[in-house]
Amino acid sequence: MRTALYMAAVSAIRTNPLIRAFYEHLTASGKPRKVAIVACMRKILTILNAMAKTQTRWHPPAALQPA
């Protein structure tokens, strides 16, 4: 499970604006890169749990969607 979440986090940091902004905020505030990746893993897991609980699909926040 950890390996799958790690790869998902690395991919999300490159492609998902929400996760990328979170990662950049953590690294800018002085967190080591590996710690920031693990924090992104946890954030992805939290998002997935919320999606499963409410049975909804992924909808990025309106502020992050292209105009």
C-alpha positions, 0 to 999 in steps of 0.5 A: 500500500505504501509503495502504491501511495508513494507512486501516486503522490509523486505523480500527483505532485507533477500533475495535480494542482492541489497536491502540487501547491501543497507540496510546494508550500511544505518544501518552501516552509523548510520541510525535507522533500521526502517528508513533503511527499509522505504528507502528500501521500496522507493528503491523497489518502484523506481525499480518497477516504472522503470520496469513498464515504460520500460516494463522489468523484474527484472534482478539483476546487474551482479556484484551481480549474483552468479558465 
